[in-house]
């Protein structure tokens, strides 16, 4: 691609808008197909259907679950089932970057060996100037 920066920004805005419209359209069609099939909102698993015209439709329903770690641990302690937690739940440590940056290097430096850092994809926000 051989575009100047302003033209590249304009192309990006156009592509981003087309992407947004395509996603909105796809989701509307998916909602319509779900209604036609009578897929329950609470589907947790996979349903596969074949249409009269030969289209194979696979619908995967997911229920989002959030765990309150403190409450789970309190309940487990109350019922004496703490030993089951490690098999029923994954405990995912995450860095609290605000606290990490504020902590003394004498604390954070030894922990660096247990942290893998890889670059992520940069995100862009471009707005057209007035």
C-alpha positions as CSV (number, residue, x, y, z in Angstrom):
1,X,0.0,0.0,0.0
2,X,1.4,3.4,-1.0
3,X,-0.9,5.9,0.7
4,X,-0.1,9.2,2.5
5,X,-1.0,9.3,6.2
6,X,-4.3,11.3,5.7
7,X,-5.5,9.0,2.9
8,X,-4.6,6.0,5.0
9,X,-6.6,7.4,7.9
10,X,-9.6,8.0,5.6
11,X,-9.3,4.4,4.3
12,X,-9.1,3.1,7.9
13,X,-12.3,5.1,8.9
14,X,-14.1,3.7,5.8
15,X,-13.0,0.2,6.6
16,X,-13.9,0.5,10.2
17,X,-17.4,1.8,9.3
18,X,-17.9,-1.0,6.8
19,X,-16.8,-3.6,9.4
20,X,-19.2,-2.1,12.0
21,X,-22.1,-2.2,9.5
22,X,-21.2,-5.8,8.5
23,X,-21.1,-6.9,12.1
24,X,-24.5,-5.3,12.9
25,X,-26.1,-6.9,9.8
26,X,-24.7,-10.3,10.6
27,X,-26.0,-10.1,14.2
28,X,-29.4,-9.1,13.0
29,X,-29.5,-12.1,10.7
30,X,-28.2,-14.4,13.5
31,X,-31.0,-13.1,15.8
32,X,-33.5,-13.8,13.1
33,X,-32.2,-17.3,12.5
34,X,-32.3,-17.9,16.2
35,X,-36.0,-16.8,16.3
36,X,-36.8,-19.0,13.3
37,X,-35.2,-22.0,15.0
38,X,-36.6,-21.3,18.4
39,X,-33.2,-21.3,20.0
40,X,-33.6,-20.5,23.7
41,X,-31.7,-17.6,25.1
42,X,-30.4,-19.9,27.9
43,X,-28.9,-22.4,25.4
44,X,-25.7,-23.8,27.0
45,X,-24.2,-26.1,24.5
46,X,-24.5,-26.9,20.8
47,X,-27.5,-27.5,18.5
48,X,-27.2,-28.4,14.9
49,X,-29.9,-28.2,12.3
50,X,-30.0,-28.9,8.6
51,X,-32.4,-26.8,6.5
52,X,-34.6,-28.1,3.6
53,X,-32.2,-26.3,1.3
54,X,-29.2,-28.2,2.7
55,X,-27.7,-25.5,4.9
56,X,-26.1,-26.9,8.1
57,X,-26.6,-24.6,11.0
58,X,-24.6,-25.0,14.1
59,X,-25.6,-22.8,17.0
60,X,-23.3,-22.7,20.1
61,X,-24.9,-21.1,23.1
62,X,-22.9,-19.9,26.0
63,X,-23.8,-18.6,29.4
64,X,-21.4,-16.1,31.0
65,X,-20.5,-17.0,34.5
66,X,-18.6,-14.7,36.9
67,X,-17.1,-16.0,40.1
68,X,-16.8,-13.9,43.3
69,X,-13.6,-15.5,44.5
70,X,-14.0,-14.1,48.1
71,X,-17.6,-15.3,48.4
72,X,-16.7,-18.7,47.0
73,X,-13.9,-19.1,49.5
74,X,-16.1,-18.1,52.4
75,X,-18.9,-20.5,51.3
76,X,-16.3,-23.3,50.9
77,X,-14.9,-22.6,54.4
78,X,-18.5,-22.6,55.8
79,X,-19.2,-26.0,54.3
80,X,-15.7,-27.5,54.8
81,X,-15.2,-28.0,51.1
82,X,-12.1,-25.9,50.6
83,X,-10.2,-28.8,49.1
84,X,-12.6,-29.0,46.2
85,X,-11.9,-25.4,45.0
86,X,-8.7,-26.2,43.1
87,X,-10.6,-28.7,40.9
88,X,-13.8,-26.7,40.4
89,X,-12.2,-23.4,39.7
90,X,-9.2,-21.9,38.0
91,X,-7.5,-19.3,40.0
92,X,-6.0,-16.8,37.6
93,X,-3.6,-14.4,39.0
94,X,-3.6,-11.0,37.2
95,X,-1.3,-8.1,37.7
96,X,-2.7,-5.0,39.3
97,X,-0.5,-2.7,37.3
98,X,-1.3,0.4,39.5
99,X,-0.1,-1.5,42.6
100,X,2.8,-3.1,40.7
101,X,4.1,0.2,39.5
102,X,3.8,1.7,43.0
103,X,5.5,-1.3,44.7
104,X,9.2,-1.3,45.6
105,X,11.5,-2.9,43.0
106,X,12.8,-5.1,45.9
107,X,9.3,-6.8,45.8
108,X,8.6,-6.8,42.1
109,X,12.0,-7.7,40.7
110,X,12.1,-11.2,42.1
111,X,8.6,-11.8,40.8
112,X,9.6,-10.9,37.2
113,X,10.7,-14.5,36.5
114,X,7.1,-15.7,36.9
115,X,5.6,-13.2,34.4
116,X,5.6,-13.6,30.7
117,X,5.2,-10.4,28.7
118,X,4.4,-10.5,25.0
119,X,3.4,-7.6,22.8
120,X,-0.2,-7.2,21.9
121,X,-1.8,-5.8,18.8
122,X,-1.9,-2.0,19.0
123,X,-5.4,-0.5,18.9
124,X,-6.3,2.6,17.0
125,X,-8.9,5.2,17.3
126,X,-9.0,7.7,14.4
127,X,-11.5,10.5,14.2
128,X,-12.0,12.8,11.3
129,X,-11.0,16.4,12.1
130,X,-13.5,19.3,11.7
